[in-house]
Amino acid sequence: MLTQQHTLLVDDEPGILTEVSLLLASSDIPGVATISDSRQVLRYVREHRVSAVILDWVMPNVTGAEILQSLTVEHPEIPVIVMTAMGDVETAVTCMRQGAFDFLTKPVDPNRLVASVKKALQVSELGQQNRKLKDYLLADTLGNPDAFAGIITTSKKMRGIFQYIEAIASSRLPVLITGETGVGKELLARAVHDVSGVPGPFISLNAAGLDDFMFSDTLFGHKKGAFTGADSKRDGLISAAAGGTLFLDEIGDLNLASQIKLLRLLQEREYYRLGSDLLLKSDARIVAASNMDFAALRAAGTFRNDLYFRLCAHEFRVPPLRERLEEMEALVDYFVHQIAAQQGKPAPKVPETVIAALKQCRFPGNVRELYNMVHHAVTCNEGAPLSVADFPGVAAVPVRAAQPVDCGDNALFSLFGRFPTVMQVEEYLIAEAMKLTHGNQTQAAELLGLTRPTLNKRLKQERQ
Ligand SMILES: Nc1ncnc2c1ncn2[C@@H]1O[C@H](COP(=O)(O)OP(=O)(O)OP(=O)(O)O)[C@@H](O)[C@H]1O
């Protein structure tokens, strides 16, 4: 039977077992199991979920070398850290050749051991996620479909994101969600929380427009008397998110001073309330989102590299609506029924011509913009089927263009989910050039064969 994930420590000296397990426990590495009889190791590993093994090299009965050999064959996914008193180069080379993850000589430097175990657990976790992701992608099933029930989609790309979210569900590392405004980042952040099954709440904080004081006070709280007007103690949102998820929206807008505080929270999982010198711990998982281009922000020095790399332990980009037009019909249908029910009237029919016309729109505001358009159309509707005229600014598609064309396995068709319009290809090329050049407009303009001012103008138009 599989039990909880943990580290297995093997040494024939009970004193070392006690000493090392205490060191690991005090270094935030819980779940350490110990074995002093080397004959039991392989059976234990077969029956339990072991994430990493710390193995003594010289032991009576079965030696470390023999165990390492069996483990690398039977469980190549488990990193093995070898500890030995024989600090010679030859043993180290043998261990590493046999597939050891790391090699430490006794007496072991505690910092080096803790760092090595943390790294081994991280590698093990990433390996587990990769295997899960592969299984999911091959099986195309969701383990927890309820968590995604409110996210309407028929897009393969979105389905891939659902599977990625399930694969990283058990991880406590931060998640960074990027994508344009209104694509559904917050909905997906909630799904990350729901799928992870953590007992605590989902707490949301929008970082846009907060100066360092407001951010620190809202997130960390303050001590009574910390500043004029602080009449009583205030617990911050990080405290409210205990055991759950803290969602930091618009993280790309965070000012530099607050970025340093957030970095400390992510690195040490520790923080201070304003005006207090009492160090507090947090176990909340951080999920952050932004519609900004981090490559450009980092290049401009407005977003710290170290914070970015901490935040994106897991990362996914939510595609804009125009890259998943195949879900237009399902979304419109869902919104029409939802809005009509709220307004206590029957849901109007949505002819194919309306869907075809909507598919031609650029939707800079993505699903939120589509919702608003449908809301307007349903509100004004008196019971007749909706028509393109109910959607101000949307042009009807000429009937001939709406005729289905067999696109076969045309590459453009697979990329866009339909044959793209000239405008869509143009936007796609600009987005790709910006991505390839990490937001450098001069280089991107060169790639696109445009002048820099023309590219700049187009980018501004897209943002409007
Ligand atoms: N696939 C979807 N199914 C149903 N509703 C959706 C979907 N995607 C987005 N929405 C709705 O669209 C609106 C915008 O979604 P959300 O707030 O998650 O976007 P966002 O990417 O976080 O936007 P912003 O960057 O502006 O904060 C919400 O009302 C959400 O419920």
Ligand as a Chemical Component Dictionary entry (heavy atoms), coordinates in Angstrom:
data_LIG
# 
_chem_comp.id                   LIG 
_chem_comp.type                 NON-POLYMER 
_chem_comp.pdbx_formal_charge   0 
_chem_comp.three_letter_code    LIG 
# 
loop_
_chem_comp_atom.comp_id 
_chem_comp_atom.atom_id 
_chem_comp_atom.alt_atom_id 
_chem_comp_atom.type_symbol 
_chem_comp_atom.charge 
_chem_comp_atom.model_Cartn_x 
_chem_comp_atom.model_Cartn_y 
_chem_comp_atom.model_Cartn_z 
_chem_comp_atom.pdbx_ordinal 
LIG N1  N1  N 0 -13.935 29.834 -19.760 1  
LIG C1  C1  C 0 -14.778 30.613 -19.053 2  
LIG N2  N2  N 0 -16.000 30.178 -18.750 3  
LIG C2  C2  C 0 -16.872 30.970 -18.081 4  
LIG N3  N3  N 0 -16.584 32.209 -17.658 5  
LIG C3  C3  C 0 -15.361 32.690 -17.931 6  
LIG C4  C4  C 0 -14.391 31.919 -18.632 7  
LIG N4  N4  N 0 -13.261 32.647 -18.733 8  
LIG C5  C5  C 0 -13.505 33.812 -18.129 9  
LIG N5  N5  N 0 -14.766 33.855 -17.647 10 
LIG C6  C6  C 0 -15.409 34.996 -16.970 11 
LIG O1  O1  O 0 -14.824 36.167 -17.509 12 
LIG C7  C7  C 0 -14.526 37.123 -16.486 13 
LIG C8  C8  C 0 -13.033 37.390 -16.449 14 
LIG O2  O2  O 0 -12.363 36.247 -15.940 15 
LIG P1  P1  P 0 -11.152 36.380 -14.905 16 
LIG O3  O3  O 0 -11.419 37.465 -13.911 17 
LIG O4  O4  O 0 -10.821 35.036 -14.387 18 
LIG O5  O5  O 0 -10.042 36.889 -15.931 19 
LIG P2  P2  P 0 -8.567  37.398 -15.623 20 
LIG O6  O6  O 0 -7.701  36.819 -16.676 21 
LIG O7  O7  O 0 -8.199  37.118 -14.202 22 
LIG O8  O8  O 0 -8.717  38.960 -15.869 23 
LIG P3  P3  P 0 -7.794  40.199 -15.310 24 
LIG O9  O9  O 0 -6.406  39.996 -15.870 25 
LIG O10 O10 O 0 -8.447  41.405 -15.895 26 
LIG O11 O11 O 0 -7.845  40.136 -13.825 27 
LIG C9  C9  C 0 -15.051 36.518 -15.195 28 
LIG O12 O12 O 0 -16.347 37.002 -14.976 29 
LIG C10 C10 C 0 -15.083 35.022 -15.468 30 
LIG O13 O13 O 0 -16.068 34.391 -14.706 31 
# 
loop_
_chem_comp_bond.comp_id 
_chem_comp_bond.atom_id_1 
_chem_comp_bond.atom_id_2 
_chem_comp_bond.value_order 
_chem_comp_bond.pdbx_ordinal 
LIG N1  C1  SING 1  
LIG C1  N2  SING 2  
LIG C1  C4  DOUB 3  
LIG N2  C2  DOUB 4  
LIG C2  N3  SING 5  
LIG N3  C3  DOUB 6  
LIG C3  C4  SING 7  
LIG C3  N5  SING 8  
LIG C4  N4  SING 9  
LIG N4  C5  DOUB 10 
LIG C5  N5  SING 11 
LIG N5  C6  SING 12 
LIG C6  O1  SING 13 
LIG C6  C10 SING 14 
LIG O1  C7  SING 15 
LIG C7  C8  SING 16 
LIG C7  C9  SING 17 
LIG C8  O2  SING 18 
LIG O2  P1  SING 19 
LIG P1  O3  DOUB 20 
LIG P1  O4  SING 21 
LIG P1  O5  SING 22 
LIG O5  P2  SING 23 
LIG P2  O6  DOUB 24 
LIG P2  O7  SING 25 
LIG P2  O8  SING 26 
LIG O8  P3  SING 27 
LIG P3  O9  DOUB 28 
LIG P3  O10 SING 29 
LIG P3  O11 SING 30 
LIG C9  O12 SING 31 
LIG C9  C10 SING 32 
LIG C10 O13 SING 33 
# 
